[in-house]
């Protein structure tokens, strides 16, 4: 298990059991010291149990971002009840570290297996990670991201960005 996944797991377990998070290890891999957006997804028996992340970093490093978003995925995802102690042994973790996004002219520049997508109009933004069930085509990705942002399907004034992730399980 990659150190960032171990950290996410330890953060959820300690928070659910004790209401706090562990200190960061004294020695972190270089990639966990950089700044980047991070998404943490929790699954139980292959079914989504929580997923929260940041497009842009809001903390000092990827490690802090992972701790923050792992706990939020466990207890603050509005689609789910907070994770209980009885679930901790069955949770599977995935941590996605986002690479910088680049603007694309349209869906022809997207590949749903390789790239995630961000759709933006004004202050509204919707994001879909790459290689996600239901996002099997570029059009489906954009449609889902539009819906997340509350942007109408027929609204033409949108910006589309693609990004890659480093996915750790």
Backbone as ProteinMPNN parsed JSONL, in Angstrom:
{"seq_chain_A": "XXXXXXXXXXXXXXXXXXXXXXXXXXXXXXXXXXXXXXXXXXXXXXXXXXXXXXXXXXXXXXXXXXXXXXXXXXXXXXXXXXXXXXXXXXXXXXXXXXXXXXXXXXXXXXXXXXXXXXXXXXXXXXXXXXXXXXXXXXXXXXXXXXXXXXXXXXXXXXXXXXXXXXXXX", "coords_chain_A": {"N_chain_A": [[0.853, -1.181, 0.0], [0.621, 2.161, -0.895], [2.298, 4.962, 0.672], [0.647, 7.302, 0.798], [-1.917, 6.315, 0.662], [-1.951, 4.731, 2.944], [-1.784, 6.785, 4.815], [-4.217, 8.14, 4.353], [-6.038, 6.129, 5.094], [-5.308, 5.671, 7.811], [-5.972, 8.181, 8.798], [-8.767, 8.334, 8.468], [-9.556, 6.162, 10.082], [-8.562, 6.903, 12.65], [-9.937, 9.297, 13.013], [-12.654, 8.515, 12.962], [-12.706, 6.814, 15.167], [-11.628, 8.38, 17.303], [-12.032, 11.115, 16.868], [-10.047, 12.82, 16.001], [-7.102, 13.527, 13.988], [-4.195, 11.753, 12.769], [-0.774, 12.792, 13.401], [1.35, 14.009, 10.807], [3.704, 11.804, 9.297], [7.211, 11.91, 10.186], [8.999, 11.608, 8.101], [8.373, 12.023, 4.795], [7.541, 10.912, 1.482], [8.888, 12.628, -1.371], [6.91, 13.32, -3.308], [4.675, 13.666, -1.736], [5.096, 16.001, -0.476], [4.749, 18.057, -2.202], [2.48, 20.537, -3.636], [-0.878, 20.08, -4.512], [-4.132, 19.442, -5.91], [-6.265, 17.016, -4.392], [-8.12, 14.026, -4.406], [-10.015, 11.843, -2.425], [-11.363, 8.701, -2.402], [-13.697, 6.456, -1.078], [-14.637, 3.086, -0.901], [-16.937, 0.397, -0.421], [-17.237, -2.956, -0.735], [-16.937, -2.58, -3.493], [-18.693, -0.524, -4.021], [-19.334, 2.957, -4.098], [-18.625, 4.849, -1.22], [-17.97, 7.246, -0.249], [-16.592, 10.31, -1.391], [-14.456, 12.894, -1.67], [-12.821, 15.896, -2.589], [-10.273, 18.234, -3.661], [-9.895, 20.623, -6.175], [-7.955, 22.542, -6.548], [-5.083, 23.001, -4.463], [-5.59, 23.406, -0.927], [-4.18, 23.275, 1.325], [-0.879, 22.968, 2.812], [0.545, 20.875, 1.634], [0.507, 17.804, -0.31], [0.205, 15.602, 1.397], [-1.134, 16.691, 3.674], [-3.42, 17.517, 2.371], [-4.484, 15.057, 1.616], [-5.103, 13.913, 4.129], [-7.048, 15.723, 5.093], [-9.055, 15.493, 3.079], [-9.628, 12.777, 3.118], [-10.826, 12.381, 5.626], [-13.025, 14.076, 5.282], [-14.326, 12.721, 3.173], [-15.14, 10.476, 4.538], [-16.864, 11.423, 6.55], [-18.274, 13.703, 5.747], [-19.375, 13.691, 3.172], [-22.155, 14.592, 1.448], [-23.865, 12.766, 0.293], [-23.934, 10.457, 1.724], [-24.317, 8.756, 4.915], [-22.273, 9.407, 7.819], [-19.248, 7.483, 8.09], [-19.169, 4.569, 10.056], [-17.658, 2.951, 12.948], [-17.916, 0.187, 12.658], [-17.636, -0.222, 9.956], [-15.023, 0.198, 9.194], [-13.077, -1.839, 8.675], [-13.82, -2.782, 6.197], [-13.466, -0.905, 4.223], [-12.217, 0.283, 1.151], [-9.604, 2.168, -0.236], [-8.873, 4.914, -2.408], [-6.645, 7.231, -3.677], [-6.363, 10.131, -5.444], [-4.096, 12.187, -6.969], [-4.093, 15.259, -8.371], [-2.937, 16.393, -11.508], [-1.819, 19.448, -13.091], [-4.475, 21.222, -14.693], [-5.513, 21.554, -18.13], [-6.806, 23.686, -20.615], [-9.213, 22.729, -23.05], [-10.499, 22.638, -26.404], [-12.837, 21.308, -26.942], [-14.816, 18.276, -26.715], [-13.32, 16.514, -28.235], [-10.698, 16.522, -27.428], [-10.604, 14.964, -25.215], [-10.18, 11.993, -23.264], [-11.751, 9.612, -21.634], [-10.652, 7.539, -20.103], [-8.073, 8.293, -19.604], [-8.033, 11.058, -18.926], [-9.407, 13.299, -16.506], [-12.176, 15.584, -16.18], [-12.998, 19.038, -16.099], [-15.617, 21.243, -15.963], [-16.495, 24.532, -16.506], [-18.309, 27.472, -15.78], [-18.409, 30.75, -15.323], [-18.5, 31.158, -11.891], [-19.203, 28.623, -11.355], [-18.293, 25.22, -11.131], [-17.688, 21.952, -12.221], [-16.466, 18.691, -11.659], [-15.13, 15.66, -12.872], [-13.535, 12.704, -12.163], [-10.989, 10.772, -13.903], [-11.618, 7.657, -15.658], [-13.987, 6.64, -14.468], [-16.896, 4.912, -13.466], [-19.696, 5.107, -15.551], [-18.806, 7.371, -16.78], [-17.984, 6.852, -19.447], [-17.582, 7.904, -21.962], [-16.416, 10.857, -23.658], [-18.463, 12.732, -23.987], [-20.287, 11.846, -22.042], [-18.765, 12.247, -19.723], [-18.522, 15.093, -19.725], [-21.21, 15.784, -19.549], [-21.926, 14.752, -17.002], [-20.202, 16.254, -15.381], [-21.168, 18.828, -15.943], [-23.725, 18.607, -14.802], [-23.042, 18.276, -12.09], [-22.058, 20.806, -11.582], [-24.269, 22.345, -11.911], [-24.813, 23.395, -14.392], [-26.58, 24.017, -17.281], [-27.445, 21.538, -19.765], [-27.594, 22.504, -22.389], [-26.237, 24.858, -22.406], [-24.015, 26.968, -23.964], [-21.81, 28.549, -23.328], [-19.365, 27.522, -21.926], [-16.331, 26.514, -20.311], [-13.955, 23.995, -20.892], [-11.819, 21.764, -19.302], [-9.075, 19.5, -19.101], [-7.459, 16.96, -17.179], [-4.837, 14.97, -15.771], [-4.382, 12.277, -13.439], [-2.525, 10.998, -10.658], [-3.048, 7.96, -9.518], [-3.537, 6.243, -6.55], [-3.811, 3.196, -4.819]], "CA_chain_A": [[0.0, 0.0, 0.0], [1.403, 3.393, -1.006], [2.228, 5.767, 1.897], [-0.468, 8.257, 0.822], [-3.124, 5.528, 0.96], [-1.83, 4.397, 4.375], [-2.101, 7.999, 5.561], [-5.664, 8.359, 4.244], [-6.681, 5.084, 5.895], [-5.048, 5.97, 9.224], [-6.701, 9.409, 9.136], [-10.186, 7.983, 8.621], [-9.723, 5.29, 11.249], [-8.362, 7.659, 13.885], [-11.01, 10.282, 13.16], [-13.91, 7.828, 13.299], [-12.584, 6.249, 16.524], [-11.217, 9.322, 18.35], [-12.399, 12.493, 16.577], [-8.898, 13.634, 15.594], [-6.321, 12.902, 12.919], [-2.801, 11.521, 13.165], [0.264, 13.711, 12.934], [2.042, 13.543, 9.611], [4.986, 11.147, 9.591], [8.389, 12.786, 10.103], [9.617, 11.447, 6.788], [7.379, 11.835, 3.74], [8.09, 10.9, 0.125], [8.914, 13.934, -2.042], [5.633, 13.578, -3.982], [3.667, 14.049, -0.751], [5.452, 17.334, 0.019], [4.321, 19.021, -3.215], [1.114, 21.045, -3.514], [-1.761, 19.671, -5.606], [-5.457, 19.003, -5.525], [-6.304, 15.595, -4.057], [-9.415, 13.414, -4.146], [-9.982, 10.562, -1.716], [-12.612, 7.96, -2.592], [-13.874, 5.287, -0.241], [-15.592, 2.115, -1.431], [-17.206, -0.807, 0.348], [-17.717, -3.983, -1.671], [-16.946, -2.03, -4.838], [-19.669, 0.559, -4.124], [-18.875, 4.221, -3.544], [-19.044, 5.109, 0.161], [-17.652, 8.647, -0.002], [-15.529, 10.833, -2.242], [-14.32, 14.343, -1.516], [-11.509, 16.345, -3.009], [-10.019, 19.633, -3.981], [-9.337, 20.839, -7.506], [-6.735, 23.292, -6.256], [-4.715, 22.725, -3.075], [-5.994, 24.361, 0.111], [-3.26, 23.071, 2.441], [0.534, 23.185, 2.48], [1.164, 19.787, 0.881], [-0.354, 16.693, -0.713], [-0.086, 14.773, 2.576], [-2.191, 17.366, 4.437], [-4.606, 17.498, 1.519], [-5.02, 13.693, 1.706], [-5.706, 13.758, 5.459], [-8.262, 16.558, 5.123], [-10.089, 14.989, 2.185], [-10.013, 11.431, 3.558], [-11.795, 12.551, 6.712], [-14.242, 14.646, 4.693], [-15.004, 11.657, 2.421], [-15.728, 9.543, 5.503], [-17.898, 11.968, 7.446], [-18.932, 14.919, 5.256], [-19.955, 13.57, 1.832], [-23.599, 14.732, 1.692], [-24.612, 11.646, -0.295], [-23.85, 9.293, 2.599], [-24.17, 8.94, 6.355], [-20.868, 9.265, 8.217], [-18.718, 6.134, 8.266], [-19.163, 4.084, 11.432], [-16.526, 2.085, 13.298], [-18.158, -1.169, 12.161], [-17.315, -0.273, 8.525], [-13.616, 0.526, 8.937], [-12.317, -2.962, 8.116], [-14.262, -3.132, 4.848], [-13.29, 0.229, 3.305], [-11.112, 0.325, 0.191], [-9.218, 3.57, -0.42], [-8.169, 5.364, -3.6], [-6.233, 8.628, -3.553], [-5.977, 10.692, -6.74], [-3.385, 13.466, -6.918], [-4.366, 15.896, -9.656], [-1.934, 17.147, -12.263], [-2.418, 20.711, -13.54], [-5.481, 21.129, -15.756], [-5.274, 22.341, -19.34], [-8.033, 23.981, -21.332], [-9.379, 22.075, -24.351], [-11.505, 23.306, -27.226], [-14.082, 20.543, -26.938], [-14.706, 16.895, -26.248], [-12.375, 15.736, -29.034], [-9.436, 16.477, -26.711], [-10.777, 14.19, -23.991], [-10.138, 10.531, -23.257], [-12.253, 9.366, -20.281], [-9.801, 6.6, -19.366], [-6.82, 8.969, -19.26], [-8.22, 12.403, -18.391], [-10.594, 13.794, -15.837], [-12.681, 16.779, -16.849], [-13.583, 20.123, -15.32], [-16.462, 22.124, -16.765], [-16.618, 25.78, -15.751], [-19.018, 28.642, -16.298], [-18.357, 31.729, -14.236], [-18.012, 30.591, -10.632], [-19.645, 27.223, -11.241], [-17.325, 24.24, -11.615], [-17.981, 20.55, -11.978], [-15.308, 17.864, -11.943], [-15.276, 14.206, -12.891], [-12.235, 12.037, -12.231], [-10.886, 9.855, -15.053], [-11.839, 6.221, -15.504], [-15.067, 6.489, -13.492], [-18.078, 4.241, -13.994], [-20.703, 6.04, -16.052], [-18.131, 8.386, -17.58], [-17.3, 6.026, -20.44], [-17.306, 8.669, -23.177], [-16.145, 12.265, -23.389], [-19.757, 13.409, -23.835], [-20.84, 11.465, -20.737], [-17.966, 12.96, -18.72], [-18.9, 16.499, -19.709], [-22.591, 15.843, -19.07], [-21.916, 14.547, -15.558], [-19.544, 17.418, -14.776], [-22.129, 19.932, -16.051], [-24.775, 18.394, -13.801], [-22.452, 18.552, -10.776], [-21.88, 22.253, -11.451], [-25.536, 23.04, -12.111], [-24.756, 24.069, -15.696], [-27.559, 23.396, -18.174], [-26.851, 20.755, -20.849], [-27.569, 23.234, -23.654], [-25.495, 26.113, -22.239], [-22.842, 26.947, -24.857], [-20.706, 29.351, -22.786], [-18.642, 26.801, -20.883], [-14.931, 26.184, -20.546], [-13.677, 22.595, -20.574], [-10.422, 21.495, -18.981], [-8.761, 18.102, -18.838], [-6.328, 16.776, -16.272], [-4.475, 13.606, -15.452], [-4.181, 12.04, -12.024], [-1.717, 9.866, -10.182], [-4.001, 7.223, -8.674], [-2.917, 5.302, -5.612], [-4.789, 2.333, -4.141]], "C_chain_A": [[0.897, 1.242, 0.0], [1.248, 4.229, 0.275], [1.06, 6.753, 1.934], [-1.79, 7.539, 1.116], [-3.108, 5.113, 2.431], [-2.226, 5.596, 5.237], [-3.598, 8.291, 5.52], [-6.425, 7.379, 5.13], [-6.512, 5.371, 7.391], [-5.839, 7.195, 9.68], [-8.18, 9.117, 9.361], [-10.384, 7.166, 9.894], [-9.578, 6.061, 12.558], [-9.487, 8.664, 14.097], [-12.317, 9.613, 13.598], [-13.864, 7.306, 14.741], [-12.409, 7.314, 17.604], [-11.57, 10.785, 18.095], [-11.233, 13.4, 16.245], [-8.134, 12.888, 14.515], [-4.889, 12.704, 13.384], [-1.892, 12.65, 12.703], [0.86, 13.143, 11.658], [3.334, 12.852, 10.017], [6.144, 12.143, 9.429], [9.018, 12.759, 8.725], [8.53, 11.138, 5.763], [8.075, 11.738, 2.389], [7.96, 12.289, -0.51], [7.559, 14.29, -2.659], [4.531, 14.0, -3.013], [3.955, 15.417, -0.132], [5.045, 18.431, -0.959], [2.91, 19.516, -2.909], [0.324, 20.604, -4.739], [-3.14, 19.409, -5.037], [-5.432, 17.496, -5.307], [-7.759, 15.173, -3.847], [-9.196, 12.1, -3.42], [-11.355, 9.929, -1.865], [-12.583, 6.703, -1.724], [-14.909, 4.382, -0.891], [-15.735, 0.97, -0.444], [-17.843, -1.799, -0.607], [-17.875, -3.43, -3.084], [-17.918, -0.88, -5.051], [-19.135, 1.818, -3.451], [-19.472, 4.432, -2.155], [-18.761, 6.549, 0.572], [-16.528, 9.072, -0.923], [-15.552, 12.347, -2.139], [-12.921, 14.728, -1.981], [-11.457, 17.827, -3.284], [-9.382, 19.719, -5.357], [-7.992, 21.549, -7.382], [-6.362, 23.013, -4.802], [-5.183, 23.819, -2.124], [-5.117, 24.218, 1.356], [-1.824, 23.231, 1.927], [1.163, 22.082, 1.649], [0.145, 18.684, 0.598], [-0.726, 15.824, 0.491], [-1.21, 15.392, 3.409], [-3.511, 17.354, 3.668], [-5.29, 16.122, 1.621], [-5.706, 13.457, 3.047], [-7.052, 14.473, 5.499], [-9.384, 15.931, 4.3], [-10.516, 13.559, 2.523], [-11.063, 11.518, 4.661], [-13.109, 13.107, 6.166], [-15.019, 13.592, 3.909], [-15.718, 10.708, 3.37], [-16.908, 10.128, 6.263], [-18.691, 13.152, 6.888], [-19.481, 14.833, 3.84], [-21.467, 13.584, 2.003], [-24.449, 13.591, 1.124], [-24.725, 10.455, 0.647], [-23.887, 9.698, 4.068], [-22.696, 8.812, 6.707], [-20.483, 7.793, 8.406], [-18.732, 5.787, 9.75], [-17.987, 3.157, 11.676], [-16.688, 0.682, 12.723], [-17.789, -1.328, 10.681], [-15.817, -0.203, 8.229], [-12.831, -0.601, 8.28], [-12.68, -3.279, 6.671], [-14.042, -2.019, 3.82], [-12.048, 0.045, 2.445], [-10.864, 1.8, -0.115], [-8.573, 3.783, -1.782], [-7.872, 6.852, -3.404], [-5.744, 9.08, -4.923], [-5.326, 12.052, -6.517], [-3.496, 14.082, -8.305], [-3.14, 16.592, -10.231], [-2.597, 18.449, -12.721], [-3.367, 20.505, -14.724], [-5.08, 21.993, -16.944], [-6.591, 22.485, -20.091], [-8.041, 23.248, -22.67], [-10.531, 22.745, -25.088], [-12.847, 22.578, -27.214], [-13.824, 19.117, -26.527], [-13.718, 16.058, -27.059], [-11.009, 15.619, -28.351], [-9.488, 15.658, -25.433], [-10.657, 12.696, -24.251], [-10.521, 10.128, -21.838], [-11.434, 8.375, -19.458], [-8.541, 7.306, -18.852], [-7.027, 10.285, -18.511], [-9.506, 12.527, -17.583], [-11.008, 15.068, -16.542], [-13.224, 17.762, -15.812], [-14.38, 20.971, -16.303], [-16.726, 23.358, -15.909], [-17.453, 26.795, -16.518], [-19.098, 29.639, -15.153], [-17.757, 31.1, -12.997], [-18.416, 29.14, -10.445], [-18.613, 26.295, -11.854], [-17.815, 22.847, -11.27], [-16.808, 19.714, -12.432], [-15.717, 16.402, -11.958], [-13.887, 13.608, -13.065], [-12.184, 11.121, -13.446], [-11.236, 8.422, -14.651], [-12.861, 5.921, -14.406], [-16.259, 5.833, -14.173], [-19.133, 5.274, -14.38], [-20.104, 7.14, -16.913], [-17.331, 7.729, -18.683], [-16.989, 6.739, -21.752], [-17.034, 10.117, -22.776], [-17.453, 13.031, -23.179], [-20.382, 13.099, -22.479], [-20.09, 12.186, -19.619], [-18.419, 14.415, -18.585], [-20.314, 16.665, -19.168], [-22.662, 15.709, -17.55], [-21.293, 15.746, -14.854], [-20.451, 18.651, -14.837], [-23.194, 19.818, -14.958], [-24.254, 18.701, -12.395], [-22.339, 20.051, -10.524], [-23.192, 23.024, -11.542], [-25.555, 23.849, -13.395], [-25.677, 23.31, -16.648], [-26.872, 22.664, -19.33], [-26.711, 21.521, -22.162], [-26.827, 24.571, -23.566], [-24.193, 26.035, -23.027], [-21.621, 27.656, -24.274], [-19.998, 28.643, -21.645], [-17.185, 26.608, -21.303], [-14.738, 24.741, -20.117], [-12.175, 22.438, -20.385], [-10.252, 19.99, -18.791], [-7.556, 18.059, -17.894], [-6.071, 15.289, -16.1], [-4.346, 13.502, -13.928], [-3.12, 10.971, -11.812], [-2.599, 9.166, -9.179], [-3.263, 6.178, -7.847], [-4.02, 4.517, -4.912], [-4.091, 1.499, -3.097]], "O_chain_A": [[1.82, 1.348, 0.807], [0.186, 4.209, 0.896], [0.528, 7.017, 3.013], [-2.678, 8.107, 1.752], [-4.146, 5.143, 3.091], [-2.91, 5.45, 6.25], [-4.186, 8.649, 6.541], [-7.355, 7.769, 5.836], [-7.483, 5.317, 8.146], [-6.32, 7.242, 10.812], [-8.775, 9.596, 10.327], [-11.28, 7.451, 10.688], [-10.383, 5.888, 13.473], [-9.942, 8.865, 15.223], [-12.998, 10.1, 14.501], [-14.868, 7.353, 15.452], [-12.964, 7.187, 18.695], [-11.43, 11.616, 18.991], [-11.391, 14.62, 16.208], [-8.474, 11.756, 14.169], [-4.42, 13.4, 14.284], [-2.195, 13.366, 11.748], [0.87, 11.929, 11.457], [3.988, 13.267, 10.974], [6.064, 13.086, 8.643], [9.513, 13.776, 8.24], [7.851, 10.116, 5.855], [9.087, 12.402, 2.165], [7.024, 13.03, -0.21], [7.107, 15.429, -2.548], [3.555, 14.626, -3.425], [3.151, 15.932, 0.646], [5.0, 19.605, -0.59], [2.231, 18.981, -2.032], [0.794, 20.736, -5.869], [-3.301, 19.184, -3.838], [-4.67, 16.782, -5.959], [-8.53, 15.875, -3.193], [-8.296, 11.334, -3.763], [-12.374, 10.522, -1.511], [-11.58, 5.994, -1.654], [-15.937, 4.853, -1.376], [-14.796, 0.617, 0.269], [-18.871, -1.51, -1.219], [-18.828, -3.766, -3.787], [-17.971, -0.313, -6.143], [-18.556, 1.755, -2.367], [-20.666, 4.222, -1.94], [-19.242, 7.019, 1.604], [-15.617, 8.294, -1.207], [-16.542, 12.995, -2.478], [-11.961, 13.981, -1.791], [-12.44, 18.557, -3.159], [-8.447, 18.981, -5.668], [-7.02, 21.184, -8.043], [-7.254, 22.805, -3.979], [-5.177, 25.002, -2.465], [-5.292, 24.953, 2.328], [-1.595, 23.58, 0.769], [2.199, 22.301, 1.019], [-0.932, 18.643, 1.192], [-1.862, 15.361, 0.587], [-2.139, 14.691, 3.807], [-4.582, 17.198, 4.255], [-6.516, 16.036, 1.703], [-6.782, 12.86, 3.093], [-8.064, 13.894, 5.892], [-10.523, 15.843, 4.759], [-11.651, 13.174, 2.241], [-12.068, 10.808, 4.628], [-14.186, 12.651, 6.552], [-16.249, 13.567, 3.969], [-16.786, 10.19, 3.043], [-17.854, 9.409, 6.587], [-19.681, 13.564, 7.493], [-20.013, 15.825, 3.341], [-22.018, 12.684, 2.637], [-25.631, 13.476, 1.451], [-25.518, 9.545, 0.405], [-23.54, 10.824, 4.425], [-21.94, 8.176, 5.973], [-21.298, 6.974, 8.828], [-18.357, 6.601, 10.594], [-17.389, 2.637, 10.733], [-15.701, 0.054, 12.34], [-17.645, -2.452, 10.202], [-15.395, -0.517, 7.116], [-11.999, -0.342, 7.411], [-11.929, -3.973, 5.986], [-14.404, -2.184, 2.655], [-10.974, -0.301, 2.938], [-11.806, 2.583, -0.237], [-7.816, 2.935, -2.256], [-8.747, 7.625, -3.013], [-4.827, 8.488, -5.492], [-5.935, 12.956, -5.945], [-3.048, 13.499, -9.292], [-2.408, 17.285, -9.525], [-3.825, 18.537, -12.735], [-3.093, 19.718, -15.63], [-4.407, 23.013, -16.798], [-7.38, 21.545, -20.191], [-7.014, 23.154, -23.342], [-11.418, 23.34, -24.476], [-13.885, 23.193, -27.456], [-12.74, 18.784, -26.047], [-13.316, 14.987, -26.606], [-10.242, 14.708, -28.665], [-8.534, 15.652, -24.655], [-10.993, 12.209, -25.33], [-9.713, 10.279, -20.921], [-11.522, 8.378, -18.23], [-8.012, 6.957, -17.797], [-6.29, 10.593, -17.575], [-10.539, 11.95, -17.92], [-10.286, 15.577, -17.399], [-13.816, 17.377, -14.804], [-13.869, 21.367, -17.35], [-17.125, 23.253, -14.749], [-17.321, 26.952, -17.731], [-19.768, 29.403, -14.147], [-16.646, 30.571, -13.034], [-18.009, 28.5, -9.476], [-18.116, 26.541, -12.953], [-18.297, 22.598, -10.165], [-16.213, 19.99, -13.474], [-16.544, 15.964, -11.158], [-13.157, 13.959, -13.992], [-13.229, 10.731, -13.967], [-11.159, 8.039, -13.483], [-12.64, 5.075, -13.539], [-16.592, 6.157, -15.313], [-19.419, 6.198, -13.62], [-20.815, 7.775, -17.692], [-16.143, 8.005, -18.846], [-16.217, 6.231, -22.565], [-17.389, 10.541, -21.676], [-17.539, 13.883, -22.295], [-20.944, 13.986, -21.836], [-20.706, 12.68, -18.675], [-18.666, 14.903, -17.483], [-20.581, 17.594, -18.406], [-23.375, 16.464, -16.889], [-21.81, 16.203, -13.834], [-20.498, 19.431, -13.885], [-23.52, 20.794, -14.283], [-24.958, 19.321, -11.598], [-22.503, 20.512, -9.395], [-23.224, 24.226, -11.28], [-26.234, 24.873, -13.479], [-25.557, 22.094, -16.796], [-25.836, 23.114, -19.82], [-25.82, 21.231, -22.96], [-26.792, 25.328, -24.537], [-23.368, 25.152, -22.794], [-20.499, 27.38, -24.698], [-20.029, 29.118, -20.51], [-16.862, 26.549, -22.489], [-15.286, 24.309, -19.103], [-11.373, 22.911, -21.191], [-11.179, 19.299, -18.369], [-6.756, 18.992, -17.827], [-6.968, 14.462, -16.262], [-4.218, 14.507, -13.23], [-2.861, 10.148, -12.69], [-2.875, 9.705, -8.108], [-2.492, 5.364, -8.355], [-5.023, 5.08, -4.472], [-4.732, 0.704, -2.411]]}, "name": "protein", "num_of_chains": 1, "seq": "XXXXXXXXXXXXXXXXXXXXXXXXXXXXXXXXXXXXXXXXXXXXXXXXXXXXXXXXXXXXXXXXXXXXXXXXXXXXXXXXXXXXXXXXXXXXXXXXXXXXXXXXXXXXXXXXXXXXXXXXXXXXXXXXXXXXXXXXXXXXXXXXXXXXXXXXXXXXXXXXXXXXXXXXX"}
